Amino acid sequence: MIIDSHCHLDFSPLGDNIDQVVSRASDAGVSHMLCVAVDFEAIPSMVKKTEPFDQISTSVGIHPNSSLQSPDPSLEQLHQLTQQKGVVAIGETGLDYFRSSGQLDWQRDRFRRHIELAKETKLPLIIHSRDAQDDTIALMKNEKAQQVGGVMHCFTGDWEFAKKSLDMGFYISFSGIVTFSSAKNIQEVATKVPHDRFMVETDAPYLTPAPYRGKTNEPAYVTHVAQFISTLRNCSYQQVCEETSSNFFNLFTAAAD
């Protein structure tokens, strides 16, 4: 069995046919999925959609690029949402300088608020970082994110960034991008990261791995990410499944309850 450590099952088209998506994942050997929040206003509907499935955990957070019609919710408002059944993490949160430009203090303030929420709730962080490696690490250190730990989701950085993240106690998660022929730096990281510090994910419905690029991604395809990494690491597919599943539950301890 294997775990999809990061997906968006409430997004269309997955959310429109979630029963079938979960069934296909189960048939592929996916035993658990973490459905990750990105939009504050959408969290209640996400929880309602995933609640019937014991094999789905959720998170509370606002994506660094998410635009809100009103000011960002307070720490207290976010904290209240973490009391819902199945919540095991805070995020996704972080910094994204690829999609956002200009004055980005609002994005850094949002990231700080999520780290504070993680420390209050003692839930691990799900970190998104794009074109912002140095600022991501610096802010994490300043806010003492290592006190709660977490995972660098959909890792696209180099080994230096990975090592700094690992040194802070964070895990590294690989998506379908690692299967792309152009992803040499990510593939290098996948061979170096310790066996007890990495995970696999789909980020579905995005980033479909080879050989299904061009199709809608879904949790069942996480098996292809794991298979590719097993080849990179010169080990069995089963070993990758066992290691990444163990790592998932070691970090997201609430998901094991």
N, C-alpha and C positions, 0 to 999 in steps of 0.2 A: 504494500500500500504506500501511497505517496500523498503529500499535502501541497495544495496550491496556497502559498502563503500571502498572496495578494491578487485580488480580482475585484471586479465591480459588477456584481450579479444584478444590481438594480438598473444598470444602464441598458438602453435599447441596443440590440434586439434581445439580449440575454434575459432581461427582466420580463419580456413579453411571453417567454416560454421557459420560465425558470424550472418547472418540474422536469421538462425534457433535458435541460442543461445539466441539472443535478443527476439525473438518471444516466446520462452519457458519461459523466465524470465517474460515477460509481462503477459503471461497466469497464472503465479504463483503469480502475484501481485507485482512484483518488478518494481517500477516506475522509478528508477534511478540507475546508476552504475558509479563507478569511476574506470577508467582503468589506472593503475599505471605504470609509466615508470621504467625500471630497467637498460636499456642499451642505452647509448648515441647515438650510430649509428642507433639504431632501432626506435628512437623517430619519425622521419618523416613518416616511414611506419605505425607506430601505429596510428598517427594522421590521416593519409589518410584512414586507415581501419575503424576508429571509427567516422570520421567526418560526415557521412550521418545520424547519429543517434542523435537526440536532447536529448535523455535520457542518453547519455554517456558523462561524463566529463573526463578530462585527467590531468596528472601531468607531471612535468619535473624533472628528476633526474637520478642518477646512483646508483644502488644497491651496498652496501658495498663489495660484493664479485665479482662484475662484472669486468672481465678482458678486458682491452682495448688494441688494437694493437698499439696505439700511446699514448702519455701522456694524462692525464686527460684534458678535455676541460677547457678553462678559464672561469672565472666568467662571462665575457662578452658574450662568446659563449652560455653559459647556459641561460643567461638573454634574449638573442635574441629569444630563443625557447619559453620562457614564454609568448611572445606576440601573439602566435597562439591562434586561437579561441578555447574555451572550456577548457583552462588550468586553474585549480583552486587550485593547490597545488604544493609543492616542495617535491620531493622524488620519490621512497622511498630511504631513506638515513639512515645512522646510523653506528652501529658497529656489526660485526659478528665474534666472536672468535671461533666459532664452525667449520666453513668451511675454515677459513683462519688461518694461523699460522705463526710463525716467527716474523720478524720485521714488525710491522703494522702501522708505522707512516704514510704511504701513505693512509691507510684507515681512520685514524683520520683526516688527512689533507683534505680528500674528504668530510668528515662529516662537518668540519668547513666551507668549501666552500659552502656547501648547506645551512647551517644556515645563512651565510652572504647573500646568494642569497634570502633566504626567507625574511630577514630583508629589503633588497633592494626593493623587489617586493611587500612586505606586503602580501605574500601568506603563509598559514600555512604549517607546516612540516608534512610529513608522516615518522615516525621513525620505523626503523627495529633494534631490539636489541636481540642478541642471545649470551648467555654465556658472556655477557659484561655489566651487569646491572650497576655496580659501575662506570665504565668508561663512560658509556652512560650518566648517570646523571651528572657526574662531568664535562664532556665536554659541555653538554647542559647549565649548570650553568655558566661555564667560558665564553661561547660565547653568553650568554644572550638569549637563545632560547625562554625563556618565553615572550619575547617582541612580538613574532608572534604566539606562541602556535602551536598546532597541535594535532596529534593523535599517540599513541603508538599502532602500527598496529600488528595484530596477536599476542595479548598479551599472553606470556607464563611464566611470572614471578610470584613472590609471592606478598602478600598484601603490604609488605614494599616497594617494587619497584613501585607498583601501586600508593601507597599513595604519594611517592616522585614525581611521574609524575603528579598526580592530583594537588599537591601543587604548581607545576610550571604552572598550567593552561592547562595541556594537557588532552585530552580525552583518553579513553581506548577502544580498539576495539577487539571484540572476534570473532574468526574464528571457523571452524568446530572442532578444537582441543578441545573446551570446551565440546563437546559431547562425547569425548573418556572416557571410564571408568577409565583410569589411570590418568586423568587430575584433580585430587582432588583440588590441589592448585589453579588452574585457576577457577574452579567452585566456590571455596570460594570467590575469588575476584569478580566473577560475581554477587554474592549475596550482596557484600558490596559496590560496586561502586555506587555513587549517580545516581539517575535516569536521571539527566540532563548532565551526563558526560560519557556516553558509547554509542558504536555503534556496529553493527554487519557487518561481511564481509564473503566472501568465500575464498579469495586468490586463486580463480580458475585460472588454472585448478588443483591446488593442495589442499591437506587437506580436502578432501571430508568428510562431516559430516555423522554420523550415521543417517539413516540406509543404506547409499549408499557407505560406505567405500569400496575401491577397484575399484570404477568407477571414471571416469573423473569428476572432480568438475566443476560446472558452476553456474552462478548467481541465477538461479531458486532455488538452494538448500540453499540459505541464509535463506529461510523460516524455515528450520529445525534447524538452529542455533538459530533463534529467538524463536521458539517454545520451545526448550530445556531451554533457559534462562528464559522464562516465567514461566516454572515449577520450576526452581531453585529459582526464586524471588517471587514465589507464587502470580503471577498476570496474567492477561489475555494476550494472544498473541497479541491482538489488542493494548494493552497498550505498549508493547515492540515495536511494529511497529511505533506507534505514537511518542514515546519518542526518539527512535533511528533516525527516520527521521527528527524530529525537531533538534536534536543534530547535525546531518550531515549538515543541511543548516545553523545552527548557526555558525558552524566552517568554512565550505566551502561556504562562502557567495556568491562568484562569480558563484557558481552552481545554485543559486536561481534566477539569473538575466535572 
